[in-house]
Amino acid sequence: MELNTLWFILIAVLFTGFFFLEGFDYGVGILLPFIAKDDRSRRMVINTIGTFWDGNEVWLLTAGGAMFAAFPNWYATMFSGFYLALLLMLLALIVRGVAFEFRSKDNNPTWRKTWDWMLFIGSFIPALLWGVALANIIRGVPIDQNMNYVGGFFNLLNPYALTGGLASLFLFLLHGAIFLNLKTEDELREKAKQFAEKLWLPTLIFMLLFVIGGYFATDMFTRLGINPGVIPIFAGLSLISVIFLMKRNLSGWAFIMTGLTIVFSTITIFMGLYPRVLVSSINPAYSLTIDNASSTPYTLKIMSIVALIFVPIVLGYQAWTYWVFRKRVGSTTHLEY
C-alpha cells in the first residue's frame, strides 16, 4: 500500500474516532438545558462527560495535525475556503471548554444558567457545522487550477450541505441521549430514554434525506455503484435497530448501534471521496487528490514510524480512562463540575 493511501485511511480513522467519541459529547451538551431542570441534575449531566470531553477533542487535533503534515495542500485549501465556518466552530469550542471549567466557580443561579447555555451553543454549532463541512467536501466547492478556493461563505450554505448539518446534528443528539441513558440513574435515565425514542425518527428522516440528496448533489453513487457494498447498508441497518433496542431497554447495544451508524457513515463518505480529498465544483480535474495534495514520500515515511509508536499508546490510555470512569453518575456521586 502506498503511503499516500495509508495516510488517507489513517486520517479517515481519526475523524471517525472523533465523531464517535465527540458525537455523544455534543449531544449531551445540547440536551443539557432541556433534559435537566435543576442545578443538581444539570451537574450530573455535565459530569457524565466531564472526564472525557477534553480527551475526545484530542482526536480532532490529531486529525488536523495529520492532515497538515500528510496533505498540506488539502489543509491549506480547506482551511482558507472554510475559514469563517471553521473560525465560528473554533470560537464555539473555546466557549464550550470555558463553560466546563467556569460553571462551578460561582453558586449564583444566573451565572450557572448562563454557562449552561454557553455549553449548549458550544455543542450545537460544531455538531451542525461538521455535517455541513463533510457534505461540502464530497459535493464539491469552487477550487481553481491553482488549488485556491474562489467561492464565498454562502457557497457552503447550499441545501445539500444544510441537510448534512441537520443529519449530523440529530445523529449526535441521539448518540448523546443514549449515552446519558447509560451513564445516569433514576429520573434522568428515564428522561434520556424518552428523548432518545423521540429523536430516533427525525434522525432517520434527515439521514435518509442526506442519502437521497447525495444521489443528486454528488457523484458518490456513480463511484460506488448501485450496490455500494456492506458498509453503507450496515450504517442504515444500525440506525434502524436503535429504536427496537431502546424499547427493550438494551441501551448498551443501542449506543453501539448509534456509534456504528456514525462509523459506517463516515467511512462511506471517505470511500466516495477516495482518491480525492477535496472535490472541485468548477472542474473535476482541479480536485485535490492524495497525490497532488500530499507531502514528500520521506515526510510520510517519518510520520508513519512516529504514528506506529505513539498511536497505540494514546489508544491504550484513552481506553483505560473510559474503564476507570465507567460507573453511572447518580445521586450519591461526587460531582466535580
Steps between C-alpha positions, in 0.01 A plus 500: 500500500630845408564739787261755347217249523608388846482855635166563333371193687660611828343847474165335428548284812583806712192690384286190549626461857444870564139493379426184699642636826429871471159428350349398833681793668328741264168325546519520879596868487206585274253304712621652828249792530207279402558171675603635845294770670677554834864573580575159651365320193693725265819435692435127468455535124820702463695252712409213265734656243719712727778243514491423127434811293854640491649161415246459220605836353854366461375287210415820310839655575674183385290481182572864420870453568514188284319683219745792523806275492383234252291712261602866545320616183175344625545671835584839343215500248235376740596726787516807277173418323313402816666776702191675642321172575804352672558823694141485622553137601824586679332778697219262594748239622683763706174612660414136565830428674472811713143406596617167643757672721315818599150372574577369849709802605197691630177380664297785351210340303526759221873434465447125472203527265701730272784250472250219445379684190858569394561126520189450287619749237855364506365151431224593252715696255771232444241221484326688217809630319681164480217362290504814284876466450492131405212555259691780325817293478324221309265731305780724384600861556639762258870415466705628205796346324739650758327321790350828618147528639327769291151491654347682795356405835148458363619243245527267798138554607337305219194276559697175492758626750229627736330161479832341593525739794156404629580130451818525708326716762218253560727197482724650771191591706378140483849372584517736800155411631583130498834572668313685777270203537809286555675737741221629727251355746132525594309801360780630278548157349130473416494850351800415284322191371191705413711755314681225310173343387368839385822586317523173308242580230627851406853359497394227260318753278794741475747220437273368225468848347879532510542172314234589240651847458838338443360327192430835336769725650807273495662230289515250786242268347684514168826409669367239742236356268139405561625236742737704720606201709423393855634806685229752393234232544624422851482873583129501416424172675685615814289815522174313437580251779538774763128551569438128549795472739387803703146362528651186653724701738814376326664840520853362482429339165311810386808712575716259302255526208500882493877483521511258208268730304750782548795276418351342188361832374839670533675209329246519216576869446875435484441205267307724261770765524807283433745562336391863520523696821308811390274511194499800265156609381658704218679217326559143626858529373562773759409273790760437767610137521724290721772555239494873421421602860752281682835560668824341383546123534772558760264707717229234477754230591615683815138570598414131458777396740390757761135395465588133538665575836265753658151423372472168693615681817233768463230243424599294803495802729158614381356149534633488856337837574157378386540185709590693815202738467253238379254527792167679479456851638235489773366690797788389723777569246754769582450767233814672375335749261 
